Amino acid sequence: MASKVELVVEVKSAADKLWTALRDSTELFPKIFPEQYKSIEDRRGRRQVRRHRPPPQVRRGWRLRDDEKKVVSYSVVDGELVSFYTNFRVTVQVTPTTKDGADAGAVVSWTMVFDKASEQVPEPDVIKETAAKTFHDLDDYLLKN
């Protein structure tokens, strides 16, 4: 049976700016997060290979990308995670927020659905923590640039 982990992160960056950064993460993340990402390759527009530091490699297959709704969903289809989780899907949505009618940043909703390969596999807390840190650090970068 699939398990679900959810994360909601409030950021100060405008939703459009944050969405563009997430959409362009192939080039942006290795530049601004060199301690986490060695490289990201986009293959045929449907799959990505992300080489992380330390070096697990992850291949993702896109399930959905909607720029208008600012939502993306992907599955991990190859790499170290597949040996721990037989099913691993992530959905990210960026929603603008307003205060008194003015742009007040955005909310990032991150959902992970997964099936453990065995009962001995730990909960993916470190993945959730990494996602939260990435969203906060990306927000800090965007506010400065």
C-alpha positions in Angstrom: 0.0 0.0 0.0 1.3 3.4 -1.0 2.4 5.9 1.7 2.1 9.6 1.3 4.3 12.5 2.7 3.3 16.1 2.3 5.2 19.3 2.7 4.0 22.9 2.5 6.6 25.7 2.3 5.8 29.4 2.3 8.3 31.5 0.3 8.7 35.3 -0.3 9.5 35.0 -4.0 6.7 35.6 -6.5 5.1 32.4 -7.7 6.0 33.1 -11.4 9.7 33.7 -10.6 9.8 30.6 -8.4 8.0 28.4 -11.0 10.4 29.6 -13.7 13.4 28.6 -11.5 12.0 25.2 -10.7 11.1 24.7 -14.4 14.7 25.7 -15.3 16.3 23.6 -12.6 18.3 21.6 -15.2 20.7 24.5 -15.5 20.0 26.5 -12.4 20.4 23.9 -9.6 23.9 22.7 -10.4 25.0 26.4 -10.5 23.3 27.5 -7.2 23.5 24.2 -5.3 26.9 22.7 -6.3 27.1 20.9 -3.0 23.9 18.9 -3.9 23.9 18.6 -7.7 26.8 17.7 -9.8 24.8 17.8 -13.0 21.3 17.5 -14.5 20.7 16.2 -18.0 17.4 16.5 -19.8 16.9 13.6 -22.2 14.3 13.8 -24.9 12.3 16.2 -22.8 10.6 13.3 -21.0 13.4 12.1 -18.6 16.1 13.7 -16.5 19.3 12.3 -15.0 20.3 14.0 -11.8 23.7 13.4 -10.5 23.7 14.3 -6.8 26.5 14.9 -4.3 27.2 12.5 -2.6 26.7 10.5 -5.8 23.4 8.8 -6.0 22.1 9.1 -9.5 18.4 9.5 -10.1 16.5 9.2 -13.4 13.1 10.8 -13.4 10.2 10.3 -15.9 7.8 13.2 -16.3 4.2 12.4 -15.6 2.7 15.9 -15.8 4.0 19.5 -16.4 1.5 22.3 -16.5 3.0 25.8 -16.7 -0.4 27.5 -16.4 -1.2 25.7 -13.1 2.4 25.7 -12.0 2.4 22.0 -11.3 4.9 19.2 -12.1 4.7 15.5 -11.3 7.4 12.9 -11.9 8.3 9.3 -11.0 11.8 8.1 -10.2 12.4 5.3 -12.7 16.0 4.4 -12.2 18.8 4.9 -9.7 19.6 4.2 -6.1 16.1 5.1 -4.8 14.4 2.4 -6.9 16.2 -0.2 -4.7 14.4 1.2 -1.7 11.1 2.3 -3.1 9.3 0.3 -5.8 7.0 3.3 -6.5 8.2 6.8 -6.0 6.2 9.8 -7.3 6.6 13.5 -6.5 4.2 16.3 -7.3 5.1 20.0 -6.8 2.7 22.9 -7.1 3.4 26.6 -6.7 0.5 28.8 -5.7 0.7 32.6 -5.5 -0.3 34.2 -2.3 -1.7 37.8 -1.8 -2.0 40.1 1.2 -4.3 43.1 0.9 -4.5 42.6 -2.8 -0.8 42.6 -3.4 1.6 39.8 -4.3 2.8 38.2 -1.0 5.0 35.4 -2.3 3.9 31.8 -2.9 3.2 28.5 -1.3 5.0 25.4 -2.5 3.0 22.2 -2.0 5.2 19.1 -2.3 3.7 15.6 -2.2 5.6 12.3 -2.3 3.8 9.0 -2.8 5.9 5.8 -2.4 5.9 2.1 -1.7 8.8 0.7 0.3 10.6 -2.3 -1.2 10.6 -3.9 2.3 9.7 -3.2 5.9 13.4 -2.6 6.7 13.5 0.5 4.4 13.4 3.7 6.5 10.8 6.4 6.0 12.1 9.0 3.5 12.4 11.8 6.0 15.8 12.9 4.6 14.2 13.4 1.2 11.4 15.6 2.7 14.0 17.6 4.7 16.1 18.0 1.5 13.1 19.3 -0.4 12.3 21.8 2.3 15.9 23.0 2.4 16.0 23.3 -1.4 12.8 25.4 -1.6 14.0 27.7 1.2 17.5 28.1 -0.3 16.0 28.7 -3.8 13.8 31.4 -2.3 16.8 33.1 -0.7 18.7 32.9 -4.0 15.8 34.4 -6.0 15.3 37.2 -3.5 19.0 38.2 -3.9 19.1 37.8 -7.7 
